[in-house]
Amino acid sequence: MTDAGFAQSFEFPGSVAQEYVALRSQAALVDFSFLSVLVLFGPDATSFLQGMISNDVNQVSGGEGCLATILTPIGKLIADLTVLKFSEEKFWIICRAELKEKVAQTLNRFIVTDQVEVKDVANTSALAILGPASSNCLKKTVALLPKKPCDHVETRLCEEPVLLLRDARFGIDGYQMWLSSDRRAAIRTWLEKQCGVWSASAEAFDILRIEAGVPVFGIDFDETNIPLESNLDHALDFQKGCYTGQEVIARVTYLGNISKKLTGLLVEGEKIPARGEEVSADGRVIGRVTSATVSLTLGRPIALAYIQRKYLDAGTQVELKQSGSRARVQSLPLVDVP
């Protein structure tokens, strides 16, 4: 169910429901200024980065990229990343803006004899176009689009240089558009007119994010978690050689002793669980909620929650302790749209 009336019954304004429908069935612009970017460059850029992140940049060619994490020596998360390769000597490292300084400090701390530098990419921010019609919208103005997730091309929009990055993390087609911060508002208005799309709010995007099971640092995971707990398995390469934190990840993987994992909950009734709400089963606490919303596709409240390994099977019945609602465990993504 995706109508405004259903949204309003859960205290969503009609505009949020309309924006969500645009994201799911058409296309909409979403502010991605919560992301920031560093550039890593130098003769040793590839070998240095290979030893620092959890995915395999040796398998990535120029114009491609990968999702990754950067970890502490004991496998705890510093940040989740999107890594873009331009050449053997140049990479972009995209992370949440509040983590950029920590990521830069971590990289710089491990530069000893490596011929490599880390610098901020100034006056650059991201705007996204998401939805099944996003490719068709951009084809009206751009000759060449990146094909695979994390592929990227340099092009122009409204006579301005733009880097287009394919972003398929949310279960629908989509692109990040990295552009000059000074021209951001003008390009946004131009895209709305040229492509016939409107802008979607952070609230509408968050419904999409939670349905897709995409975690956010500081909300769904932090520096106390390892990637295997936080639905970030896709950011790991289990065959690559040594990188910082790899020993812990390998041990947990092969011994299978992860104690909890971020998973989905389908909630009964109309109460949206609170962040931090305890999840219980068999008369004891077995987890906690990290994000929650109403799925306008499923027509019910949903949540992301860390659940103990014993209770991770899909269909397991649990209770939300504070609200008194019942729920059942559901593997991620919660909404899987072809």
C-alpha positions in Angstrom: 0.0 0.0 0.0 1.5 3.3 -1.0 -1.2 5.9 -0.8 -1.0 9.2 1.2 -3.9 8.1 3.4 -2.0 5.1 4.8 1.0 7.3 5.4 -1.0 9.9 7.3 -2.4 7.1 9.6 1.2 6.6 10.7 1.9 10.4 11.0 3.6 10.7 7.6 2.5 13.7 5.7 1.1 13.0 2.2 4.1 14.6 0.6 6.4 11.9 2.0 4.2 9.2 0.6 4.2 10.8 -2.8 8.0 11.2 -2.7 8.3 7.5 -1.7 6.1 6.5 -4.6 8.3 8.5 -6.9 11.4 6.7 -5.6 9.8 3.3 -6.0 8.1 3.7 -9.3 9.7 6.6 -11.1 12.7 8.7 -10.0 13.4 11.5 -7.6 16.4 13.6 -6.4 17.8 13.0 -3.0 20.2 15.2 -1.1 23.4 13.1 -0.5 25.4 16.0 1.1 25.8 13.7 4.1 28.7 12.1 2.1 32.2 13.5 1.6 35.2 12.4 -0.4 38.9 12.1 -0.1 41.4 11.6 -2.9 44.3 9.1 -2.5 47.0 9.5 -5.1 50.6 8.6 -5.8 52.7 5.8 -7.3 51.9 3.4 -4.4 48.2 4.2 -4.2 47.0 0.8 -5.2 49.3 -1.3 -3.0 48.8 1.0 0.0 45.0 0.9 -0.3 45.0 -2.8 -0.8 46.6 -3.2 2.7 44.1 -0.8 4.3 40.6 -1.7 3.2 38.5 -4.9 3.4 37.8 -5.2 -0.4 40.1 -6.1 -3.2 41.1 -3.1 -5.3 43.4 -5.3 -7.4 40.3 -6.6 -9.0 39.0 -3.2 -9.8 39.8 -1.4 -13.1 39.8 2.3 -13.9 36.3 3.6 -14.1 35.1 0.9 -11.6 34.8 0.8 -7.8 33.8 -1.2 -4.8 32.1 -1.0 -1.4 34.6 -1.5 1.4 35.3 -0.9 5.1 38.3 0.4 7.0 38.9 -1.3 10.3 40.9 -1.1 13.4 43.6 -3.8 14.0 41.0 -5.8 16.0 38.4 -5.7 13.2 36.1 -2.9 14.5 34.6 -0.5 12.1 36.1 2.9 11.5 33.9 3.6 8.5 32.1 2.0 5.6 33.4 3.3 2.2 32.8 3.5 -1.5 36.1 3.3 -3.3 36.4 4.6 -6.9 39.4 3.8 -9.0 40.5 6.3 -11.7 43.9 4.7 -12.3 46.6 2.7 -10.4 47.7 6.0 -8.9 44.4 7.7 -8.1 41.3 6.7 -6.0 38.4 8.5 -4.5 37.3 7.4 -1.0 33.7 8.3 -0.2 32.4 8.1 3.3 30.0 9.9 5.6 31.1 13.5 6.1 31.4 13.2 9.9 33.9 10.3 9.4 36.1 11.9 6.8 38.6 13.3 9.3 38.9 10.0 11.1 39.4 8.1 7.8 42.0 10.6 6.6 43.9 10.3 10.0 43.8 6.5 9.8 45.2 6.4 6.3 47.9 9.0 7.1 48.9 7.2 10.2 49.9 4.1 8.2 51.8 6.0 5.5 55.5 5.4 6.3 57.6 4.9 3.2 54.7 4.7 0.7 54.6 7.2 -2.1 51.0 8.2 -1.6 49.1 11.3 -0.3 45.6 11.8 1.1 43.8 15.1 0.4 40.3 16.5 0.8 38.3 17.0 -2.4 37.1 20.6 -1.7 33.9 22.3 -2.8 32.4 19.0 -4.0 29.1 17.4 -2.8 26.7 14.7 -3.9 23.2 14.8 -5.2 21.5 11.4 -6.1 18.8 10.5 -8.5 17.1 7.2 -7.5 14.3 5.1 -8.9 13.6 2.7 -11.8 13.4 5.6 -14.3 16.6 7.3 -13.2 18.6 6.0 -16.2 16.0 7.1 -18.7 15.9 10.5 -17.0 19.7 11.0 -17.2 19.8 9.8 -20.8 18.0 13.0 -21.8 21.0 15.0 -20.8 24.0 12.5 -20.6 25.4 10.5 -23.5 27.2 7.8 -21.4 26.0 6.3 -18.1 28.0 4.0 -15.8 26.8 0.4 -16.2 27.6 -1.6 -13.1 27.2 -0.7 -9.4 30.2 1.5 -8.4 31.1 2.2 -12.0 31.7 5.9 -12.6 32.1 8.3 -15.5 33.1 12.0 -15.8 30.6 14.0 -17.8 28.8 17.3 -17.8 25.4 18.5 -16.6 24.1 22.0 -17.3 27.6 22.7 -18.7 29.1 21.8 -15.4 31.6 18.9 -14.8 30.0 16.0 -12.9 31.1 12.6 -11.8 28.3 10.0 -12.2 28.5 7.0 -9.9 26.1 4.0 -10.2 24.5 3.4 -6.8 22.4 0.2 -6.5 22.4 -0.3 -2.8 18.7 0.6 -2.2 17.1 -2.1 -4.3 16.4 0.3 -7.2 18.4 1.9 -10.0 20.2 5.0 -9.0 23.2 7.4 -9.4 25.2 9.7 -7.3 26.1 12.9 -9.0 29.3 14.5 -7.6 29.4 18.2 -8.5 30.5 21.7 -7.4 28.9 22.7 -4.1 28.6 26.2 -5.5 26.4 25.1 -8.4 24.5 22.5 -6.5 21.2 24.4 -6.2 21.3 25.5 -9.9 21.9 22.0 -11.2 19.2 20.6 -9.0 16.7 23.0 -10.4 17.9 22.3 -13.9 17.5 18.6 -13.4 14.0 19.0 -12.1 13.1 20.9 -15.3 15.1 18.8 -17.8 14.2 15.4 -16.4 10.8 16.1 -15.0 11.7 14.8 -11.5 11.0 16.3 -8.1 13.0 16.1 -4.9 12.4 13.5 -2.2 12.9 14.3 1.5 15.2 12.6 3.9 12.1 11.0 5.5 11.1 9.4 2.2 14.6 8.2 1.5 15.0 6.8 5.0 11.9 4.5 4.4 13.7 3.2 1.3 17.0 2.8 3.1 15.5 0.7 6.0 13.5 -1.4 3.6 16.7 -2.2 1.7 18.5 -3.0 5.0 21.3 -0.4 4.4 22.9 0.5 7.8 24.1 4.0 8.7 27.2 4.6 10.9 26.1 6.1 14.2 22.6 4.7 13.9 22.8 1.1 13.0 26.5 0.4 13.7 29.5 2.1 15.2 33.1 1.6 16.3 32.1 -1.3 18.6 30.8 -3.5 15.7 32.6 -5.6 13.1 31.3 -5.7 9.5 30.0 -9.2 9.7 27.5 -8.1 12.4 26.3 -5.1 10.5 25.0 -6.4 7.2 28.3 -5.3 5.5 29.4 -8.7 4.2 29.3 -7.3 0.6 32.1 -4.9 1.5 34.5 -7.8 2.4 36.7 -9.9 0.1 37.3 -13.2 1.9 40.1 -14.3 -0.6 42.3 -11.2 -0.6 45.6 -11.0 1.3 46.3 -9.2 4.5 44.7 -5.9 5.4 44.3 -4.1 8.8 41.7 -6.1 10.8 41.7 -9.1 8.4 42.8 -11.6 11.0 39.8 -11.0 13.2 37.4 -11.1 10.2 38.9 -14.4 9.0 38.7 -16.0 12.4 35.1 -15.0 13.0 34.2 -16.1 9.5 35.7 -19.5 9.6 34.9 -20.3 13.2 31.3 -19.1 12.7 31.2 -17.6 16.1 29.5 -14.3 15.4 27.2 -13.6 18.4 24.6 -11.2 16.8 23.7 -9.8 13.5 21.7 -6.8 12.1 18.5 -8.2 10.6 15.0 -7.1 9.8 11.8 -7.1 11.9 8.2 -7.1 10.5 6.2 -5.5 13.3 2.5 -6.2 14.1 0.1 -3.4 14.8 0.7 0.3 14.1 3.4 1.3 16.7 6.8 2.2 15.2 9.5 0.8 17.5 11.8 3.3 19.1 15.5 3.3 18.4 17.2 1.3 21.2 14.0 -0.6 22.1 14.8 -4.0 23.5 13.8 -7.1 21.6 12.9 -10.2 23.7 12.1 -13.9 23.2 11.9 -16.8 25.6 11.5 -14.3 28.5 14.9 -12.5 28.0 16.4 -9.7 26.0 17.9 -11.0 22.7 18.5 -7.7 20.8 17.8 -4.1 20.2 16.3 -1.9 17.5 18.5 0.5 15.6 16.2 2.0 12.9 12.5 1.8 12.4 9.8 3.3 10.1 6.7 2.3 8.2 7.1 0.4 5.0 4.7 1.9 2.5 5.2 -1.1 0.3 4.5 -3.7 3.0 1.9 -1.6 4.8 3.3 -2.1 8.2 6.0 -0.9 10.6 9.4 -2.4 10.1 12.7 -2.2 11.9 16.4 -3.1 11.7 17.7 -4.7 14.9 20.7 -6.6 16.2 19.5 -10.1 17.2 21.4 -12.9 18.8 22.5 -15.7 16.5 20.1 -18.3 18.0 17.1 -16.2 16.9 18.1 -15.1 13.4 16.0 -17.6 11.4 13.4 -15.9 9.3 9.9 -16.2 10.9 11.2 -16.3 14.5 8.6 -14.6 16.8 9.9 -11.9 19.1 8.5 -9.1 21.3 9.3 -5.4 21.5 9.7 -4.9 25.1 8.7 -1.2 25.6 5.9 -1.0 23.1 4.5 -4.5 23.8 4.3 -5.2 20.0 5.0 -8.6 18.5 7.2 -9.0 15.5 8.9 -11.6 13.4 12.4 -11.8 12.2 12.9 -11.3 8.4 16.2 -11.5 6.5 17.3 -8.4 4.6 16.3 -6.7 2.4 12.9 -6.3 3.8 11.5 -5.2 0.5 13.2 -6.8 -2.5 12.0 -5.1 -5.7 13.4 -6.5 -9.0 
